[in-house]
Amino acid sequence: MKIIVRTSLCAAIAACAANFAVTDPASLTGEAKAAVTELNVESSAGLSEIVSEANSAIAELKANTDEEDGNNPVALAARVTAIETATCAAISNLIAEYTAAVSEIKAESTQPNVDKPEVDKPEVDKAEKPEVEKADEPEVRSTSHEGND
């Protein structure tokens, strides 16, 4: 039973991992080519780490499966499904992050790299406005007289 479970788990994880495909950096130039090459290396290493963790979980499951669990295929299947689900989710996240990063690199590489030259603007002396003193506003007086009713 354990060997069959391990084989099916590895096949399921392998199917998830098969969805990861690196972008050929030869289709790019300059900094984009270098960035995608580096991203390919990092993402491939990440995929290897995820699969390695799954293999460790499988080995641990195998080592910790006692007679009771071995005779309970439902409990064992639930553990296998949990490992498979977590591993495939991690691979899917890696693929999504990789795809987004490649798209960003490609988008940046297609943007024209236009550096606007700095133009020295001649300093223009603005005429100083003459200071004008405002006349004091006339005092407003009330026409009603208080107390003269």
Secondary structure, DSSP 8 states (H G I E B T S, - for coil): -HHHHHHHHHHHHHHHHTT-----GGGS-HHHHHHHHHHHHHHHHHHHHHHHHHHHHHHHHHHH--HHHHT-HHHHHHHHHHHHHHHHHHHHHHHHHHHHHHHHHHHHHHS-------------------------------SS-TT--
